[in-house]
Amino acid sequence: MKTINVTKARAKLYRLLEETSESHEPVQITGKNSNGILIAEEDWNSIQETLYLTSIPGMRESIIEGMNTPAENCDEEIEF
């Protein structure tokens, strides 16, 4: 993870947003009294969705079971 101090981050905030969005690599921004992490919105949304899904009782196990089931063992066809 890239680390940058808050002064430099402020000076190149637009470019940091672009880089983070393109690379999906978080950036740690350090300050005198606290630190923060800059992540792409898409990554934040993915984290939120994962947290929501794993909060549903039994969902994690169901997802793992589905991932371990070969496609040829699935009964229904999914149409897109």
FENCORBEL-V32093 format. One record per residue. RES is the residue in one small letter. PSI is psi in whole degrees, -180 to 180 (none if undefined). Layout:
res=RES psi=PSI
res=RES psi=PSI
This chain:
res=m psi=133
res=k psi=142
res=t psi=136
res=i psi=145
res=n psi=160
res=v psi=-34
res=t psi=-46
res=k psi=-37
res=a psi=-42
res=r psi=-41
res=a psi=-30
res=k psi=38
res=l psi=-46
res=y psi=-46
res=r psi=-38
res=l psi=-41
res=l psi=-45
res=e psi=-48
res=e psi=-44
res=t psi=-41
res=s psi=-40
res=e psi=-43
res=s psi=-20
res=h psi=23
res=e psi=123
res=p psi=156
res=v psi=125
res=q psi=127
res=i psi=120
res=t psi=141
res=g psi=180
res=k psi=-44
res=n psi=-13
res=s psi=166
res=n psi=161
res=g psi=169
res=i psi=130
res=l psi=123
res=i psi=158
res=a psi=147
res=e psi=-41
res=e psi=-41
res=d psi=-41
res=w psi=-44
res=n psi=-39
res=s psi=-42
res=i psi=-45
res=q psi=-41
res=e psi=-43
res=t psi=-44
res=l psi=-42
res=y psi=-50
res=l psi=-41
res=t psi=-10
res=s psi=-14
res=i psi=122
res=p psi=129
res=g psi=-11
res=m psi=-42
res=r psi=-47
res=e psi=-39
res=s psi=-41
res=i psi=-45
res=i psi=-43
res=e psi=-43
res=g psi=-39
res=m psi=-28
res=n psi=-2
res=t psi=120
res=p psi=145
res=a psi=-36
res=e psi=-15
res=n psi=-1
res=c psi=139
res=d psi=-42
res=e psi=149
res=e psi=139
res=i psi=127
res=e psi=138
res=f psi=none
